[in-house]
Amino acid sequence: CELDFFLNYLYNEELGELHLCSHAFISEEAREALQVVPLGREICGLVAQQRKAHVAMAVQVSDDPRVQLVKSTGARVYICNPIIIG
């Protein structure tokens, strides 16, 4: 089992956005595109809003608008889990 990349976001409640705070194995171009995600957008924004894990399969052939940024990383499967404190 290999990890292709990871993204770690923190939620900014005042702005209603997720901000990328750590990552590995993604290009500079992908990092810039994934830097800020509004709550409810993309898979990670949806997971943060719903507070439920999500697995996106067949990302490279998906036309789901929520996976298009992740698709640019070359990911085939994307697993997103919320970490809730408090």
HELIX and SHEET records of a PDB file:
HELIX    1   1 GLU A   28  ALA A   33  1                                   6    
HELIX    2   2 GLU A   42  GLN A   50  1                                   9    
HELIX    3   3 VAL A   59  VAL A   61  5                                   3    
HELIX    4   4 PRO A   65  VAL A   67  5                                   3    
HELIX    5   5 GLN A   68  LYS A   71  1                                   4    
SHEET    1   A 3 PHE A   6  ASN A  12  0                                        
SHEET    2   A 3 GLU A  17  ALA A  24 -1                                        
SHEET    3   A 3 VAL A  36  PRO A  38 -1                                        
SHEET    1   B 2 HIS A  54  ALA A  56  0                                        
SHEET    2   B 2 TYR A  78  CYS A  80 -1                                        
END                                                                             
